[in-house]
Amino acid sequence: MDTKLSTTNNKKNGLNYRQKKFVEVYQGNATEAARLAGYKGSDNYLSTHGARLMRDERIARAIRDRECNNTPNIILNRQERQGIWSKIAQDQEETTTNRLKALELLGKSEADFADRLLVGRLEQTLEELSSAEIRQRIEYLEAELQGRALPVLDSDEGENE
């Protein structure tokens, strides 16, 4: 992070020294960023002031711009990930395990294995299901994710467990 605060840049975006510092040090906690930017006061005051700073559109925009400028260096996009996996899969000196894993990740990234819907013990292709059956399965999955009682699927009725 660049710690030099350019007065030219401050005039250009309308931020004063502390506001600019707040933008530079903000990492998701406005209270801590206000403290690091040089604002003084109790935790309650810094929390309130940090929230006020975050509502300032100029500051919010400066934080978004900073994050957008930093992101490409940190996160690989889909094409970059696929390129790495492709190189590993084609590298004859790589272990078979690594090559197979790279191929698996490539297949998943291209949804090669997404033509089947698996719910409990029942597996069918999406083309074989009616709209009502798909809705029923979605409700089942939502209940499972939320920890609610699982609804009985029509196809499960009458099955012995």
C-alpha positions as CSV (number, residue, x, y, z in Angstrom):
1,M,0.0,0.0,0.0
2,D,1.3,3.4,-1.0
3,T,1.7,5.5,2.2
4,K,2.5,8.8,0.4
5,L,-0.5,11.0,0.3
6,S,-0.5,13.3,-2.7
7,T,-2.0,16.7,-2.2
8,T,-2.7,16.9,-5.9
9,N,-4.8,13.6,-5.7
10,N,-6.6,14.9,-2.6
11,K,-7.7,18.1,-4.4
12,K,-8.7,16.0,-7.5
13,N,-11.1,13.7,-5.6
14,G,-12.1,16.2,-2.9
15,L,-10.8,14.2,0.0
16,N,-8.8,15.6,2.9
17,Y,-5.7,14.0,4.4
18,R,-7.5,11.9,6.9
19,Q,-10.2,10.8,4.5
20,K,-7.5,9.7,2.0
21,K,-5.7,7.8,4.8
22,F,-9.1,6.2,5.8
23,V,-9.4,4.9,2.2
24,E,-5.9,3.6,2.2
25,V,-6.2,1.6,5.5
26,Y,-9.8,0.4,5.2
27,Q,-9.9,-3.4,5.2
28,G,-13.5,-4.0,6.1
29,N,-13.6,-2.4,9.6
30,A,-14.6,1.3,9.5
31,T,-13.9,1.8,13.2
32,E,-10.4,0.5,12.9
33,A,-9.8,2.4,9.7
34,A,-10.9,5.7,11.4
35,R,-8.5,5.0,14.2
36,L,-5.6,4.3,11.8
37,A,-6.5,7.3,9.8
38,G,-5.8,9.6,12.8
39,Y,-9.4,10.2,14.0
40,K,-9.5,10.5,17.8
41,G,-12.2,9.5,20.3
42,S,-13.9,6.6,22.0
43,D,-14.7,3.4,20.2
44,N,-18.4,4.5,20.0
45,Y,-17.3,7.8,18.4
46,L,-14.9,6.1,16.0
47,S,-17.6,3.6,15.0
48,T,-20.1,6.3,14.3
49,H,-17.6,8.4,12.4
50,G,-16.4,5.4,10.4
51,A,-19.9,4.6,9.4
52,R,-20.4,8.3,8.4
53,L,-17.3,8.2,6.3
54,M,-18.5,5.0,4.6
55,R,-21.7,6.8,3.6
56,D,-19.7,9.5,1.8
57,E,-20.0,8.6,-1.9
58,R,-16.5,10.0,-2.6
59,I,-14.9,7.7,0.0
60,A,-17.0,4.7,-1.0
61,R,-16.0,5.2,-4.6
62,A,-12.3,5.6,-3.7
63,I,-12.4,2.4,-1.7
64,R,-14.1,0.5,-4.6
65,D,-11.6,1.9,-7.1
66,R,-8.7,0.9,-4.8
67,E,-10.2,-2.6,-4.4
68,C,-10.7,-3.0,-8.2
69,N,-7.2,-1.9,-8.9
70,N,-5.8,-4.5,-6.4
71,T,-8.0,-7.4,-7.3
72,P,-6.5,-8.4,-10.7
73,N,-3.1,-9.1,-9.0
74,I,-4.7,-11.3,-6.3
75,I,-7.4,-13.4,-8.0
76,L,-7.1,-15.5,-11.1
77,N,-10.0,-15.2,-13.5
78,R,-11.7,-18.3,-14.9
79,Q,-9.6,-18.3,-18.1
80,E,-6.3,-18.0,-16.2
81,R,-7.3,-20.9,-13.9
82,Q,-8.3,-23.1,-16.9
83,G,-4.9,-22.2,-18.5
84,I,-3.0,-23.4,-15.5
85,W,-5.1,-26.6,-15.3
86,S,-4.5,-27.3,-19.0
87,K,-0.8,-26.9,-18.6
88,I,-0.7,-29.4,-15.7
89,A,-3.0,-31.8,-17.6
90,Q,-0.7,-31.8,-20.6
91,D,2.6,-31.9,-18.7
92,Q,4.0,-35.4,-19.2
93,E,6.4,-34.9,-16.2
94,E,3.5,-34.2,-13.9
95,T,2.2,-37.0,-11.7
96,T,-0.8,-38.9,-13.0
97,T,-2.7,-37.9,-9.9
98,N,-2.1,-34.2,-10.5
99,R,-2.9,-34.5,-14.2
100,L,-6.2,-36.3,-13.5
101,K,-7.1,-33.7,-10.8
102,A,-6.4,-30.9,-13.4
103,L,-8.6,-32.6,-15.9
104,E,-11.4,-33.0,-13.3
105,L,-11.2,-29.3,-12.4
106,L,-11.3,-28.4,-16.0
107,G,-14.4,-30.5,-16.5
108,K,-16.1,-29.0,-13.5
109,S,-15.3,-25.5,-14.6
110,E,-17.0,-26.2,-18.0
111,A,-19.9,-28.0,-16.2
112,D,-19.2,-31.2,-18.0
113,F,-20.7,-33.2,-15.2
114,A,-23.8,-31.1,-14.5
115,D,-26.2,-33.0,-16.7
116,R,-27.5,-35.0,-13.8
117,L,-29.4,-34.0,-10.7
118,L,-28.7,-36.0,-7.5
119,V,-31.1,-35.8,-4.6
120,G,-30.7,-38.4,-1.9
121,R,-30.6,-41.8,-3.6
122,L,-32.4,-40.7,-6.8
123,E,-30.5,-39.6,-9.8
124,Q,-32.1,-38.6,-13.1
125,T,-31.2,-36.3,-16.0
126,L,-32.9,-33.0,-15.9
127,E,-34.7,-33.8,-19.2
128,E,-36.4,-36.7,-17.5
129,L,-38.0,-34.5,-14.8
130,S,-41.1,-32.5,-15.0
131,S,-41.2,-28.9,-13.8
132,A,-43.1,-30.0,-10.7
133,E,-40.5,-32.6,-9.9
134,I,-37.7,-30.1,-10.3
135,R,-39.5,-27.6,-8.0
136,Q,-40.1,-30.4,-5.4
137,R,-36.4,-31.3,-5.5
138,I,-35.4,-27.7,-5.1
139,E,-37.6,-27.5,-2.0
140,Y,-36.0,-30.6,-0.7
141,L,-32.5,-29.2,-1.1
142,E,-33.5,-25.8,0.5
143,A,-34.9,-27.7,3.5
144,E,-31.8,-29.7,3.8
145,L,-29.6,-26.6,3.6
146,Q,-31.7,-24.8,6.2
147,G,-31.8,-27.7,8.6
148,R,-35.6,-28.1,8.3
149,A,-37.5,-31.3,8.2
150,L,-37.0,-32.9,4.8
151,P,-40.1,-33.2,2.6
152,V,-40.9,-36.7,1.2
153,L,-40.1,-36.9,-2.5
154,D,-42.9,-38.5,-4.6
155,S,-40.4,-41.1,-5.8
156,D,-39.4,-42.0,-2.2
157,E,-43.0,-42.9,-1.2
158,G,-43.4,-46.6,-0.7
159,E,-39.7,-47.4,-0.7
160,N,-38.4,-49.5,2.2
161,E,-35.3,-48.2,4.0
